[in-house]
């Protein structure tokens, strides 16, 4: 009997010791946890934040689907609806003068889809434009697949388009002045030579630029070095354009600096077009003469033809430049688009800055490449 009591007492003491040990371990673990969180409080906060984010994720998707509906925001199968607007067919009037010959074509385009200020091309816009039965109708919609980027939002607009090219760009100062305008200005950059040693590096300041190619003029004595002339051999033309391709590997569009004599000579211009085709380049006509053969050759080589409508700063006066910008707006409103060319004069930058709000209210200022893409 006494032995049983003795064994029972021993068991009780053993259980007591185990209980005390467990209590000590629990307290130690609590102290360790508190100390760890004190040393790294962000860990505990991050754990809480992760849990909250998970809750918000499922909360936001709780009502995404019903048995009567299709998925509205599956990240890999989202479609945005973009309204189609068609520009009306204009009645063109031929005007006299060197800066506008009245030769425009009808433009029909699907409104731009913008994400982070980057234009997205709607692949089947050509099919829409080729359908004569498709007319402007607010109820018509085009569905595009935006699965690659779920943030694409439509930016409906039916304003006419204006591309503003600034020629003769060659310095970092020019680049700075253009950027300060915060407009979709297209810089046209001189090929490098002794007078413009930094022009190739200046081009890297821009996401998009053109090449300003010196061509022979009828009456212009201060021609640039390496100006291509009527009668130049195909080898010489190839050599000059190859240098340009090497210095400007991303360049596609080229317009002429002066060049009234060269562009009016069919044979010389054809040699140039052959080389352009080899180097995947497209000619935009600065239209320094009405006798330009660029339109004929563009057609022969299967290219679209775009030409300058207005030189805005032949008179270096801010008010005069603004009046020329107004002229460009009127042409754009009549035809659907226009191309204006200026130069890096202080008066030009001042005019663009002071007239900026009115420009943006009446036309969409777009880069030359975008105008070329929507041109039909």
C-alpha positions as CSV (number, residue, x, y, z in Angstrom):
1,X,0.0,0.0,0.0
2,X,2.8,2.3,1.0
3,X,4.6,1.3,-2.2
4,X,1.5,2.4,-4.3
5,X,1.4,5.7,-2.5
6,X,5.1,6.2,-3.1
7,X,4.7,5.5,-6.9
8,X,1.8,7.8,-7.2
9,X,3.7,10.6,-5.5
10,X,6.6,10.1,-7.9
11,X,4.3,10.2,-10.9
12,X,2.7,13.4,-9.6
13,X,6.1,15.0,-9.3
14,X,7.1,13.9,-12.8
15,X,3.9,15.4,-14.3
16,X,4.6,18.6,-12.3
17,X,8.1,18.8,-13.7
18,X,6.9,18.2,-17.2
19,X,4.2,20.9,-16.8
20,X,6.8,23.4,-15.5
21,X,9.1,22.5,-18.4
22,X,6.3,23.1,-20.9
23,X,5.4,26.4,-19.4
24,X,9.1,27.5,-19.6
25,X,9.2,26.5,-23.3
26,X,6.0,28.4,-24.1
27,X,7.3,31.5,-22.3
28,X,10.6,31.2,-24.1
29,X,9.0,30.9,-27.5
30,X,6.8,33.9,-26.8
31,X,9.8,36.0,-25.8
32,X,11.7,34.9,-28.9
33,X,8.8,35.8,-31.2
34,X,8.4,39.2,-29.6
35,X,12.1,39.8,-29.9
36,X,12.2,38.8,-33.5
37,X,9.3,41.1,-34.5
38,X,11.0,43.9,-32.6
39,X,14.2,43.4,-34.6
40,X,12.3,43.1,-37.9
41,X,8.9,44.7,-37.6
42,X,8.5,44.9,-41.4
43,X,8.3,41.1,-41.6
44,X,5.2,41.0,-39.5
45,X,3.8,43.9,-41.3
46,X,4.5,42.3,-44.7
47,X,2.8,39.1,-43.6
48,X,-0.3,41.1,-42.6
49,X,-0.1,43.1,-45.9
50,X,0.1,39.9,-48.0
51,X,-2.9,38.5,-46.3
52,X,-4.8,41.8,-46.9
53,X,-3.8,41.8,-50.5
54,X,-5.1,38.3,-51.0
55,X,-8.4,39.2,-49.4
56,X,-8.7,42.3,-51.7
57,X,-7.8,40.2,-54.7
58,X,-10.6,37.7,-54.1
59,X,-13.0,40.4,-53.0
60,X,-12.4,42.3,-56.4
61,X,-13.2,39.2,-58.4
62,X,-16.1,37.9,-56.4
63,X,-18.7,39.4,-58.8
64,X,-16.7,39.0,-62.0
65,X,-18.7,36.0,-63.2
66,X,-22.3,34.8,-63.3
67,X,-23.8,31.9,-65.1
68,X,-25.6,34.3,-67.4
69,X,-22.6,36.4,-68.3
70,X,-19.2,36.2,-70.0
71,X,-16.0,37.0,-68.2
72,X,-15.5,40.7,-67.9
73,X,-11.9,41.0,-66.8
74,X,-10.0,37.8,-67.4
75,X,-6.5,39.1,-67.8
76,X,-5.8,36.9,-70.8
77,X,-9.1,37.6,-72.7
78,X,-10.1,41.2,-72.5
79,X,-11.6,43.1,-75.4
80,X,-11.9,46.9,-75.5
81,X,-14.6,48.5,-77.7
82,X,-13.4,51.4,-79.8
83,X,-15.9,53.6,-81.6
84,X,-15.2,54.1,-85.3
85,X,-15.3,57.6,-86.7
86,X,-14.8,58.4,-90.3
87,X,-13.6,61.7,-91.7
88,X,-16.0,63.1,-94.3
89,X,-14.8,63.2,-97.9
90,X,-13.7,66.8,-98.5
91,X,-14.3,68.9,-101.5
92,X,-10.9,70.0,-102.6
93,X,-10.0,73.3,-104.1
94,X,-6.8,73.8,-106.0
95,X,-4.8,76.8,-104.7
96,X,-2.1,78.8,-106.4
97,X,1.3,79.2,-104.9
98,X,4.4,77.2,-104.1
99,X,3.3,76.0,-100.7
100,X,0.1,74.2,-101.5
101,X,-1.0,72.5,-104.8
102,X,-4.3,71.2,-103.5
103,X,-3.6,67.6,-104.2
104,X,-5.0,65.7,-101.3
105,X,-6.6,62.3,-100.9
106,X,-9.5,61.1,-98.7
107,X,-8.5,59.8,-95.3
108,X,-10.6,57.3,-93.4
109,X,-9.2,56.0,-90.2
110,X,-10.1,54.2,-87.0
111,X,-9.6,56.3,-83.9
112,X,-6.4,55.8,-82.1
113,X,-6.0,53.4,-79.1
114,X,-3.6,54.9,-76.6
115,X,-1.6,53.4,-73.8
116,X,0.9,55.5,-71.9
117,X,0.9,57.9,-74.8
118,X,1.9,55.2,-77.3
119,X,-0.3,54.6,-80.4
120,X,-1.5,51.1,-81.1
121,X,-2.2,50.2,-84.7
122,X,-5.6,48.6,-85.4
123,X,-4.7,45.8,-87.8
124,X,-7.9,45.7,-89.8
125,X,-8.3,49.4,-90.4
126,X,-7.6,48.9,-94.1
127,X,-10.5,46.5,-94.4
128,X,-12.7,49.1,-92.8
129,X,-11.5,51.8,-95.1
130,X,-12.0,49.7,-98.2
131,X,-15.7,49.1,-97.4
132,X,-17.7,51.8,-99.2
133,X,-20.8,50.9,-97.3
134,X,-19.3,51.6,-93.9
135,X,-20.2,55.1,-92.7
136,X,-19.7,57.1,-89.6
137,X,-22.2,55.8,-87.1
138,X,-21.8,56.2,-83.3
139,X,-23.4,52.8,-82.8
140,X,-20.7,51.0,-84.9
141,X,-18.0,49.4,-82.8
142,X,-14.7,47.7,-83.5
143,X,-13.5,45.0,-81.1
144,X,-9.8,44.6,-80.8
145,X,-7.9,42.1,-78.8
146,X,-6.0,43.9,-76.0
147,X,-4.9,40.7,-74.2
148,X,-1.3,41.9,-74.3
149,X,-2.0,45.0,-72.2
150,X,-5.0,45.3,-70.0
151,X,-4.5,49.0,-69.5
152,X,-5.2,50.1,-73.1
153,X,-8.0,52.7,-73.2
154,X,-9.7,54.1,-76.3
155,X,-9.1,57.8,-77.0
156,X,-11.9,58.7,-79.5
157,X,-11.2,61.8,-81.6
158,X,-12.2,63.0,-85.1
159,X,-10.0,66.0,-85.2
160,X,-7.9,66.6,-88.3
161,X,-4.2,65.6,-88.1
162,X,-1.2,67.9,-88.3
163,X,2.4,66.7,-88.6
164,X,5.0,69.5,-87.7
165,X,8.5,68.8,-89.0
166,X,11.4,70.9,-87.7
167,X,14.2,70.7,-90.3
168,X,18.0,71.5,-90.0
169,X,18.4,69.8,-86.6
170,X,22.0,69.2,-85.7
171,X,22.8,70.2,-82.1
172,X,21.8,69.2,-78.6
173,X,20.4,72.7,-78.1
174,X,18.0,72.1,-80.9
175,X,16.9,68.8,-79.3
176,X,16.4,70.6,-75.9
177,X,14.2,73.3,-77.5
178,X,12.1,70.8,-79.3
179,X,11.6,68.7,-76.2
180,X,10.7,71.8,-74.1
181,X,7.6,72.3,-76.3
182,X,6.1,69.0,-75.1
183,X,4.5,68.4,-78.5
184,X,4.7,65.6,-81.0
185,X,7.3,67.4,-83.1
186,X,9.1,65.4,-85.8
187,X,12.8,66.5,-86.0
188,X,14.6,66.1,-89.3
189,X,18.3,65.8,-88.7
190,X,21.2,66.7,-91.0
191,X,23.6,63.9,-91.8
192,X,26.9,64.4,-90.0
193,X,29.7,66.3,-91.6
194,X,32.4,68.9,-90.6
195,X,29.6,71.4,-89.8
196,X,27.4,69.0,-87.9
197,X,29.8,66.6,-86.2
198,X,27.3,65.6,-83.4
199,X,24.1,65.1,-85.4
200,X,24.2,61.3,-85.2
201,X,24.4,61.5,-81.4
202,X,21.7,64.2,-81.3
203,X,19.4,61.7,-83.0
204,X,19.6,59.5,-80.0
205,X,17.8,62.2,-78.0
206,X,14.6,61.4,-79.9
207,X,12.4,58.3,-79.9
208,X,11.5,59.2,-83.6
209,X,13.3,61.3,-86.1
210,X,13.8,61.8,-89.8
211,X,16.9,62.5,-92.0
212,X,17.2,65.9,-93.7
213,X,19.0,65.0,-96.9
214,X,20.8,67.9,-98.9
215,X,19.8,67.8,-102.6
216,X,20.8,70.2,-105.3
217,X,18.7,73.4,-105.7
218,X,18.0,75.5,-108.7
219,X,19.3,78.7,-107.2
220,X,21.0,78.2,-103.9
221,X,24.7,79.0,-103.4
222,X,25.2,78.0,-99.8
223,X,24.7,74.3,-100.4
224,X,25.7,71.8,-97.7
225,X,28.7,69.5,-98.0
226,X,28.0,66.1,-99.6
227,X,24.9,67.5,-101.4
228,X,23.7,65.0,-104.0
229,X,23.5,66.6,-107.4
230,X,21.8,65.9,-110.7
231,X,24.0,63.5,-112.7
232,X,25.6,61.9,-109.7
233,X,26.3,58.2,-110.3
234,X,24.4,55.5,-108.6
235,X,27.6,54.5,-106.8
236,X,28.0,57.9,-105.3
237,X,24.3,58.0,-104.2
238,X,24.7,54.5,-102.7
239,X,27.8,55.6,-100.8
240,X,26.1,58.7,-99.3
241,X,23.0,56.8,-98.3
242,X,25.0,53.9,-96.9
243,X,26.8,56.4,-94.6
244,X,23.5,57.7,-93.4
245,X,22.2,54.2,-92.7
246,X,25.4,53.5,-90.7
247,X,25.0,56.7,-88.7
248,X,21.3,56.4,-88.2
249,X,20.4,52.7,-88.1
250,X,16.8,53.4,-87.0
251,X,16.0,56.0,-89.7
252,X,13.2,55.2,-92.1
253,X,11.9,58.6,-93.3
254,X,13.9,61.1,-95.3
255,X,13.0,64.6,-96.6
256,X,15.0,66.9,-98.8
257,X,16.9,69.9,-97.8
258,X,16.6,72.4,-100.7
259,X,16.6,70.0,-103.8
260,X,14.4,71.8,-106.3
261,X,16.8,70.9,-109.1
262,X,17.3,67.3,-108.0
263,X,13.7,66.4,-107.2
264,X,12.5,67.8,-110.6
265,X,15.0,65.5,-112.4
266,X,13.3,62.2,-112.9
267,X,16.4,60.1,-113.7
268,X,18.4,61.4,-110.7
269,X,15.5,61.0,-108.3
270,X,14.9,57.5,-109.6
271,X,18.5,56.5,-108.8
272,X,17.9,57.8,-105.2
273,X,14.6,55.9,-104.9
274,X,16.3,52.7,-105.9
275,X,18.9,53.2,-103.1
276,X,16.1,54.1,-100.7
277,X,14.4,50.9,-101.4
278,X,17.6,48.9,-100.8
279,X,18.0,50.5,-97.4
280,X,14.3,50.4,-96.4
281,X,13.9,54.2,-96.5
282,X,10.8,56.3,-97.4
283,X,11.0,59.7,-99.1
284,X,8.8,62.6,-97.8
285,X,8.7,65.4,-100.3
286,X,9.6,68.8,-98.8
287,X,8.0,70.1,-102.0
288,X,10.5,72.8,-102.9
289,X,9.3,72.9,-106.5
290,X,6.0,72.1,-108.2
291,X,8.0,70.2,-110.8
292,X,8.9,67.5,-108.2
293,X,8.8,64.0,-109.6
294,X,8.6,62.4,-106.1
295,X,4.8,61.7,-106.5
296,X,5.4,59.8,-109.8
297,X,8.3,57.8,-108.4
298,X,6.5,57.0,-105.1
299,X,3.7,55.5,-107.1
300,X,6.2,53.5,-109.3
301,X,7.9,52.1,-106.2
302,X,4.7,51.3,-104.4
303,X,5.1,53.9,-101.7
304,X,2.6,56.3,-100.3
305,X,3.2,59.9,-101.2
306,X,3.3,62.7,-98.6
307,X,4.4,66.2,-99.2
308,X,4.8,69.5,-97.3
309,X,1.8,71.8,-97.3
310,X,3.1,74.9,-95.5
311,X,6.5,76.3,-94.6
312,X,5.7,78.1,-91.4
313,X,8.8,80.3,-90.9
314,X,9.9,81.7,-94.2
315,X,9.3,85.0,-92.4
316,X,11.1,85.0,-89.1
317,X,8.4,86.8,-87.1
318,X,6.3,85.2,-84.4
319,X,3.0,86.6,-85.6
320,X,3.7,85.6,-89.1
321,X,4.6,82.1,-88.0
322,X,1.3,81.8,-86.1
323,X,-0.6,82.9,-89.2
324,X,1.1,80.1,-91.1
325,X,0.2,77.6,-88.4
326,X,-3.4,78.8,-88.8
327,X,-3.1,78.2,-92.5
328,X,-1.9,74.7,-91.8
329,X,-4.9,74.1,-89.5
330,X,-7.3,75.2,-92.3
331,X,-5.7,72.8,-94.8
332,X,-5.9,70.0,-92.2
333,X,-9.6,70.8,-91.6
334,X,-10.3,70.8,-95.3
335,X,-8.4,67.6,-96.2
336,X,-8.2,65.7,-93.0
337,X,-4.5,66.2,-92.5
338,X,-1.6,68.6,-93.3
339,X,2.2,68.7,-93.0
340,X,3.9,71.9,-91.8
341,X,7.7,72.4,-91.9
342,X,9.6,74.9,-89.8
343,X,13.2,75.4,-88.7
344,X,15.0,75.7,-85.3
345,X,14.6,79.5,-85.1
346,X,13.9,81.2,-81.8
347,X,10.8,82.8,-83.3
348,X,9.5,79.4,-84.4
349,X,9.8,78.0,-80.9
350,X,8.2,81.0,-79.4
351,X,5.3,80.8,-81.8
352,X,4.7,77.1,-81.2
353,X,4.8,77.7,-77.5
354,X,2.4,80.6,-77.5
355,X,0.0,79.0,-80.0
356,X,0.2,75.5,-78.5
357,X,-3.2,75.4,-76.7
358,X,-5.0,76.6,-79.8
359,X,-3.2,74.1,-82.0
360,X,-4.1,71.2,-79.7
361,X,-7.8,72.3,-79.5
362,X,-8.2,72.2,-83.3
363,X,-6.0,69.4,-84.5
364,X,-4.2,66.3,-83.4
365,X,-0.5,67.0,-83.6
366,X,1.0,63.6,-84.6
367,X,4.4,62.3,-85.6
368,X,5.2,62.0,-89.3
369,X,5.4,58.2,-89.1
370,X,1.9,58.0,-87.6
371,X,0.5,60.3,-90.4
372,X,2.2,58.0,-92.9
373,X,0.6,54.9,-91.3
374,X,-3.0,56.3,-91.4
375,X,-2.6,57.8,-94.9
376,X,-4.7,56.1,-97.5
